Structure formats: structure tokens, C-alpha cells
Amino acid sequence: MDADGVEVARATAQLHLADALPRRWTHVQGVAAKARSLSGLVGEDQHLLVAAAFLHDIGYSPEIRDTGFHALDGARWLRRNGFEPRLAGLVAYHSCAAYEAAE
């Protein structure tokens, strides 16, 4: 993942969240800003971290939502649309999603 990948992630999140879910888009921008501020701590994965921050809630989009479990819906959509598996994995497992899935 490089800086261009981060821009694709940002634009994708904006396309699917900004109009439909403006409060969610604001949240995502805040998470991405925090990820950017911490990205130097993860070395070569810094762009992947920021891209995941932009896309972590993409599954809330009405266009993407399928099962109603946003982490899974987002990850599945990312894979179907050619995003790299590691990025989809970060989206799938963000915010203790494995525990939420069990519930």
C-alpha cells in the first residue's frame, strides 16, 4: 500500500459515506487523522493503517450493507471490489468485531 492507495481509500469512503451518512463520514475523517498522527509507529504499514482508518466503517453505507454487520459487510465489499486482503482483514476485525460477531 502506498500514498495513492490511501487516496483511493479516502475517495471511496467519501463516495459511500459523505452524503448518505454525514456523521459517520465525520467520524471516519477523525479516525483517519488519528491514524495519520500515529502512522510513523508502524513503519512500512503506515499507509495501510491510514487506508484502513478511512474504510473501517464503509459497511454502514446503504449501498454496501448486506448482513447488517458493518465490519463483515465492509470487508466483503472491499474484497469483491479488488482491495487487498490485508486491508479487508483490518476492516473485518476492527473494534473487537470478532466478539461482536459472536453476539
C-alpha positions in Angstrom: 0.0 0.0 0.0 1.3 3.5 -0.9 0.0 7.1 -0.7 -2.1 6.5 -3.8 -3.8 3.6 -2.1 -4.6 5.9 0.8 -6.2 8.4 -1.6 -8.3 5.7 -3.2 -9.5 4.6 0.3 -10.3 8.2 1.2 -12.2 8.8 -2.0 -14.1 5.5 -1.7 -15.1 6.3 1.9 -16.2 9.8 0.9 -18.2 8.5 -2.0 -20.1 6.0 0.1 -20.5 7.8 3.3 -20.4 11.6 3.0 -23.9 12.2 1.6 -25.6 9.1 2.9 -24.2 9.2 6.4 -22.5 12.6 7.1 -22.0 12.0 10.8 -20.3 8.6 10.0 -18.1 10.4 7.4 -17.1 13.0 10.0 -16.2 10.2 12.4 -14.2 8.3 9.7 -12.2 11.5 8.9 -11.3 11.9 12.6 -10.2 8.3 12.9 -8.1 8.7 9.7 -6.5 11.9 11.2 -5.6 10.0 14.4 -4.2 7.1 12.3 -2.1 9.5 10.3 -0.7 11.0 13.5 0.3 7.5 14.7 1.3 6.1 11.4 5.0 6.6 11.9 4.9 4.0 14.7 4.0 1.1 12.3 6.9 1.5 9.7 6.2 0.2 6.3 2.5 -0.4 7.1 1.7 3.3 7.7 -0.3 3.7 4.5 -2.2 0.5 5.2 -3.1 1.8 8.7 -4.5 5.1 7.3 -6.4 3.4 4.4 -8.0 1.0 6.9 -9.0 4.0 9.1 -10.7 5.6 6.1 -12.5 2.4 5.2 -13.3 0.8 8.6 -16.9 1.9 8.6 -17.7 1.5 4.9 -20.0 -1.3 5.7 -22.5 1.1 7.1 -23.1 2.5 3.6 -26.7 1.7 2.4 -25.1 0.7 -0.9 -22.8 -1.7 0.7 -24.7 -3.0 3.7 -25.7 -6.6 3.3 -25.9 -8.6 6.6 -26.1 -5.6 8.8 -22.8 -6.4 10.5 -20.8 -3.5 9.2 -17.3 -4.9 9.7 -18.2 -8.0 7.7 -20.2 -6.2 5.0 -17.4 -3.7 4.5 -14.6 -6.3 4.3 -16.6 -8.5 1.9 -17.3 -5.5 -0.3 -13.7 -4.4 -0.3 -12.6 -7.9 -1.5 -15.3 -8.0 -4.2 -14.0 -4.7 -5.4 -10.3 -5.5 -5.7 -9.0 -4.1 -2.4 -6.1 -6.0 -0.9 -6.8 -8.8 1.5 -4.8 -7.3 4.4 -6.9 -4.1 4.2 -10.1 -6.1 4.1 -8.9 -8.1 7.1 -8.2 -4.9 9.1 -11.8 -3.7 8.3 -13.2 -7.1 9.2 -11.6 -7.3 12.6 -11.7 -3.7 13.7 -13.2 -2.7 17.1 -13.3 -6.2 18.5 -15.6 -7.3 15.6 -14.9 -11.0 16.4 -16.6 -10.5 19.8 -19.5 -8.6 18.2 -20.0 -11.4 15.7 -20.3 -14.0 18.5 -23.1 -11.9 20.0 
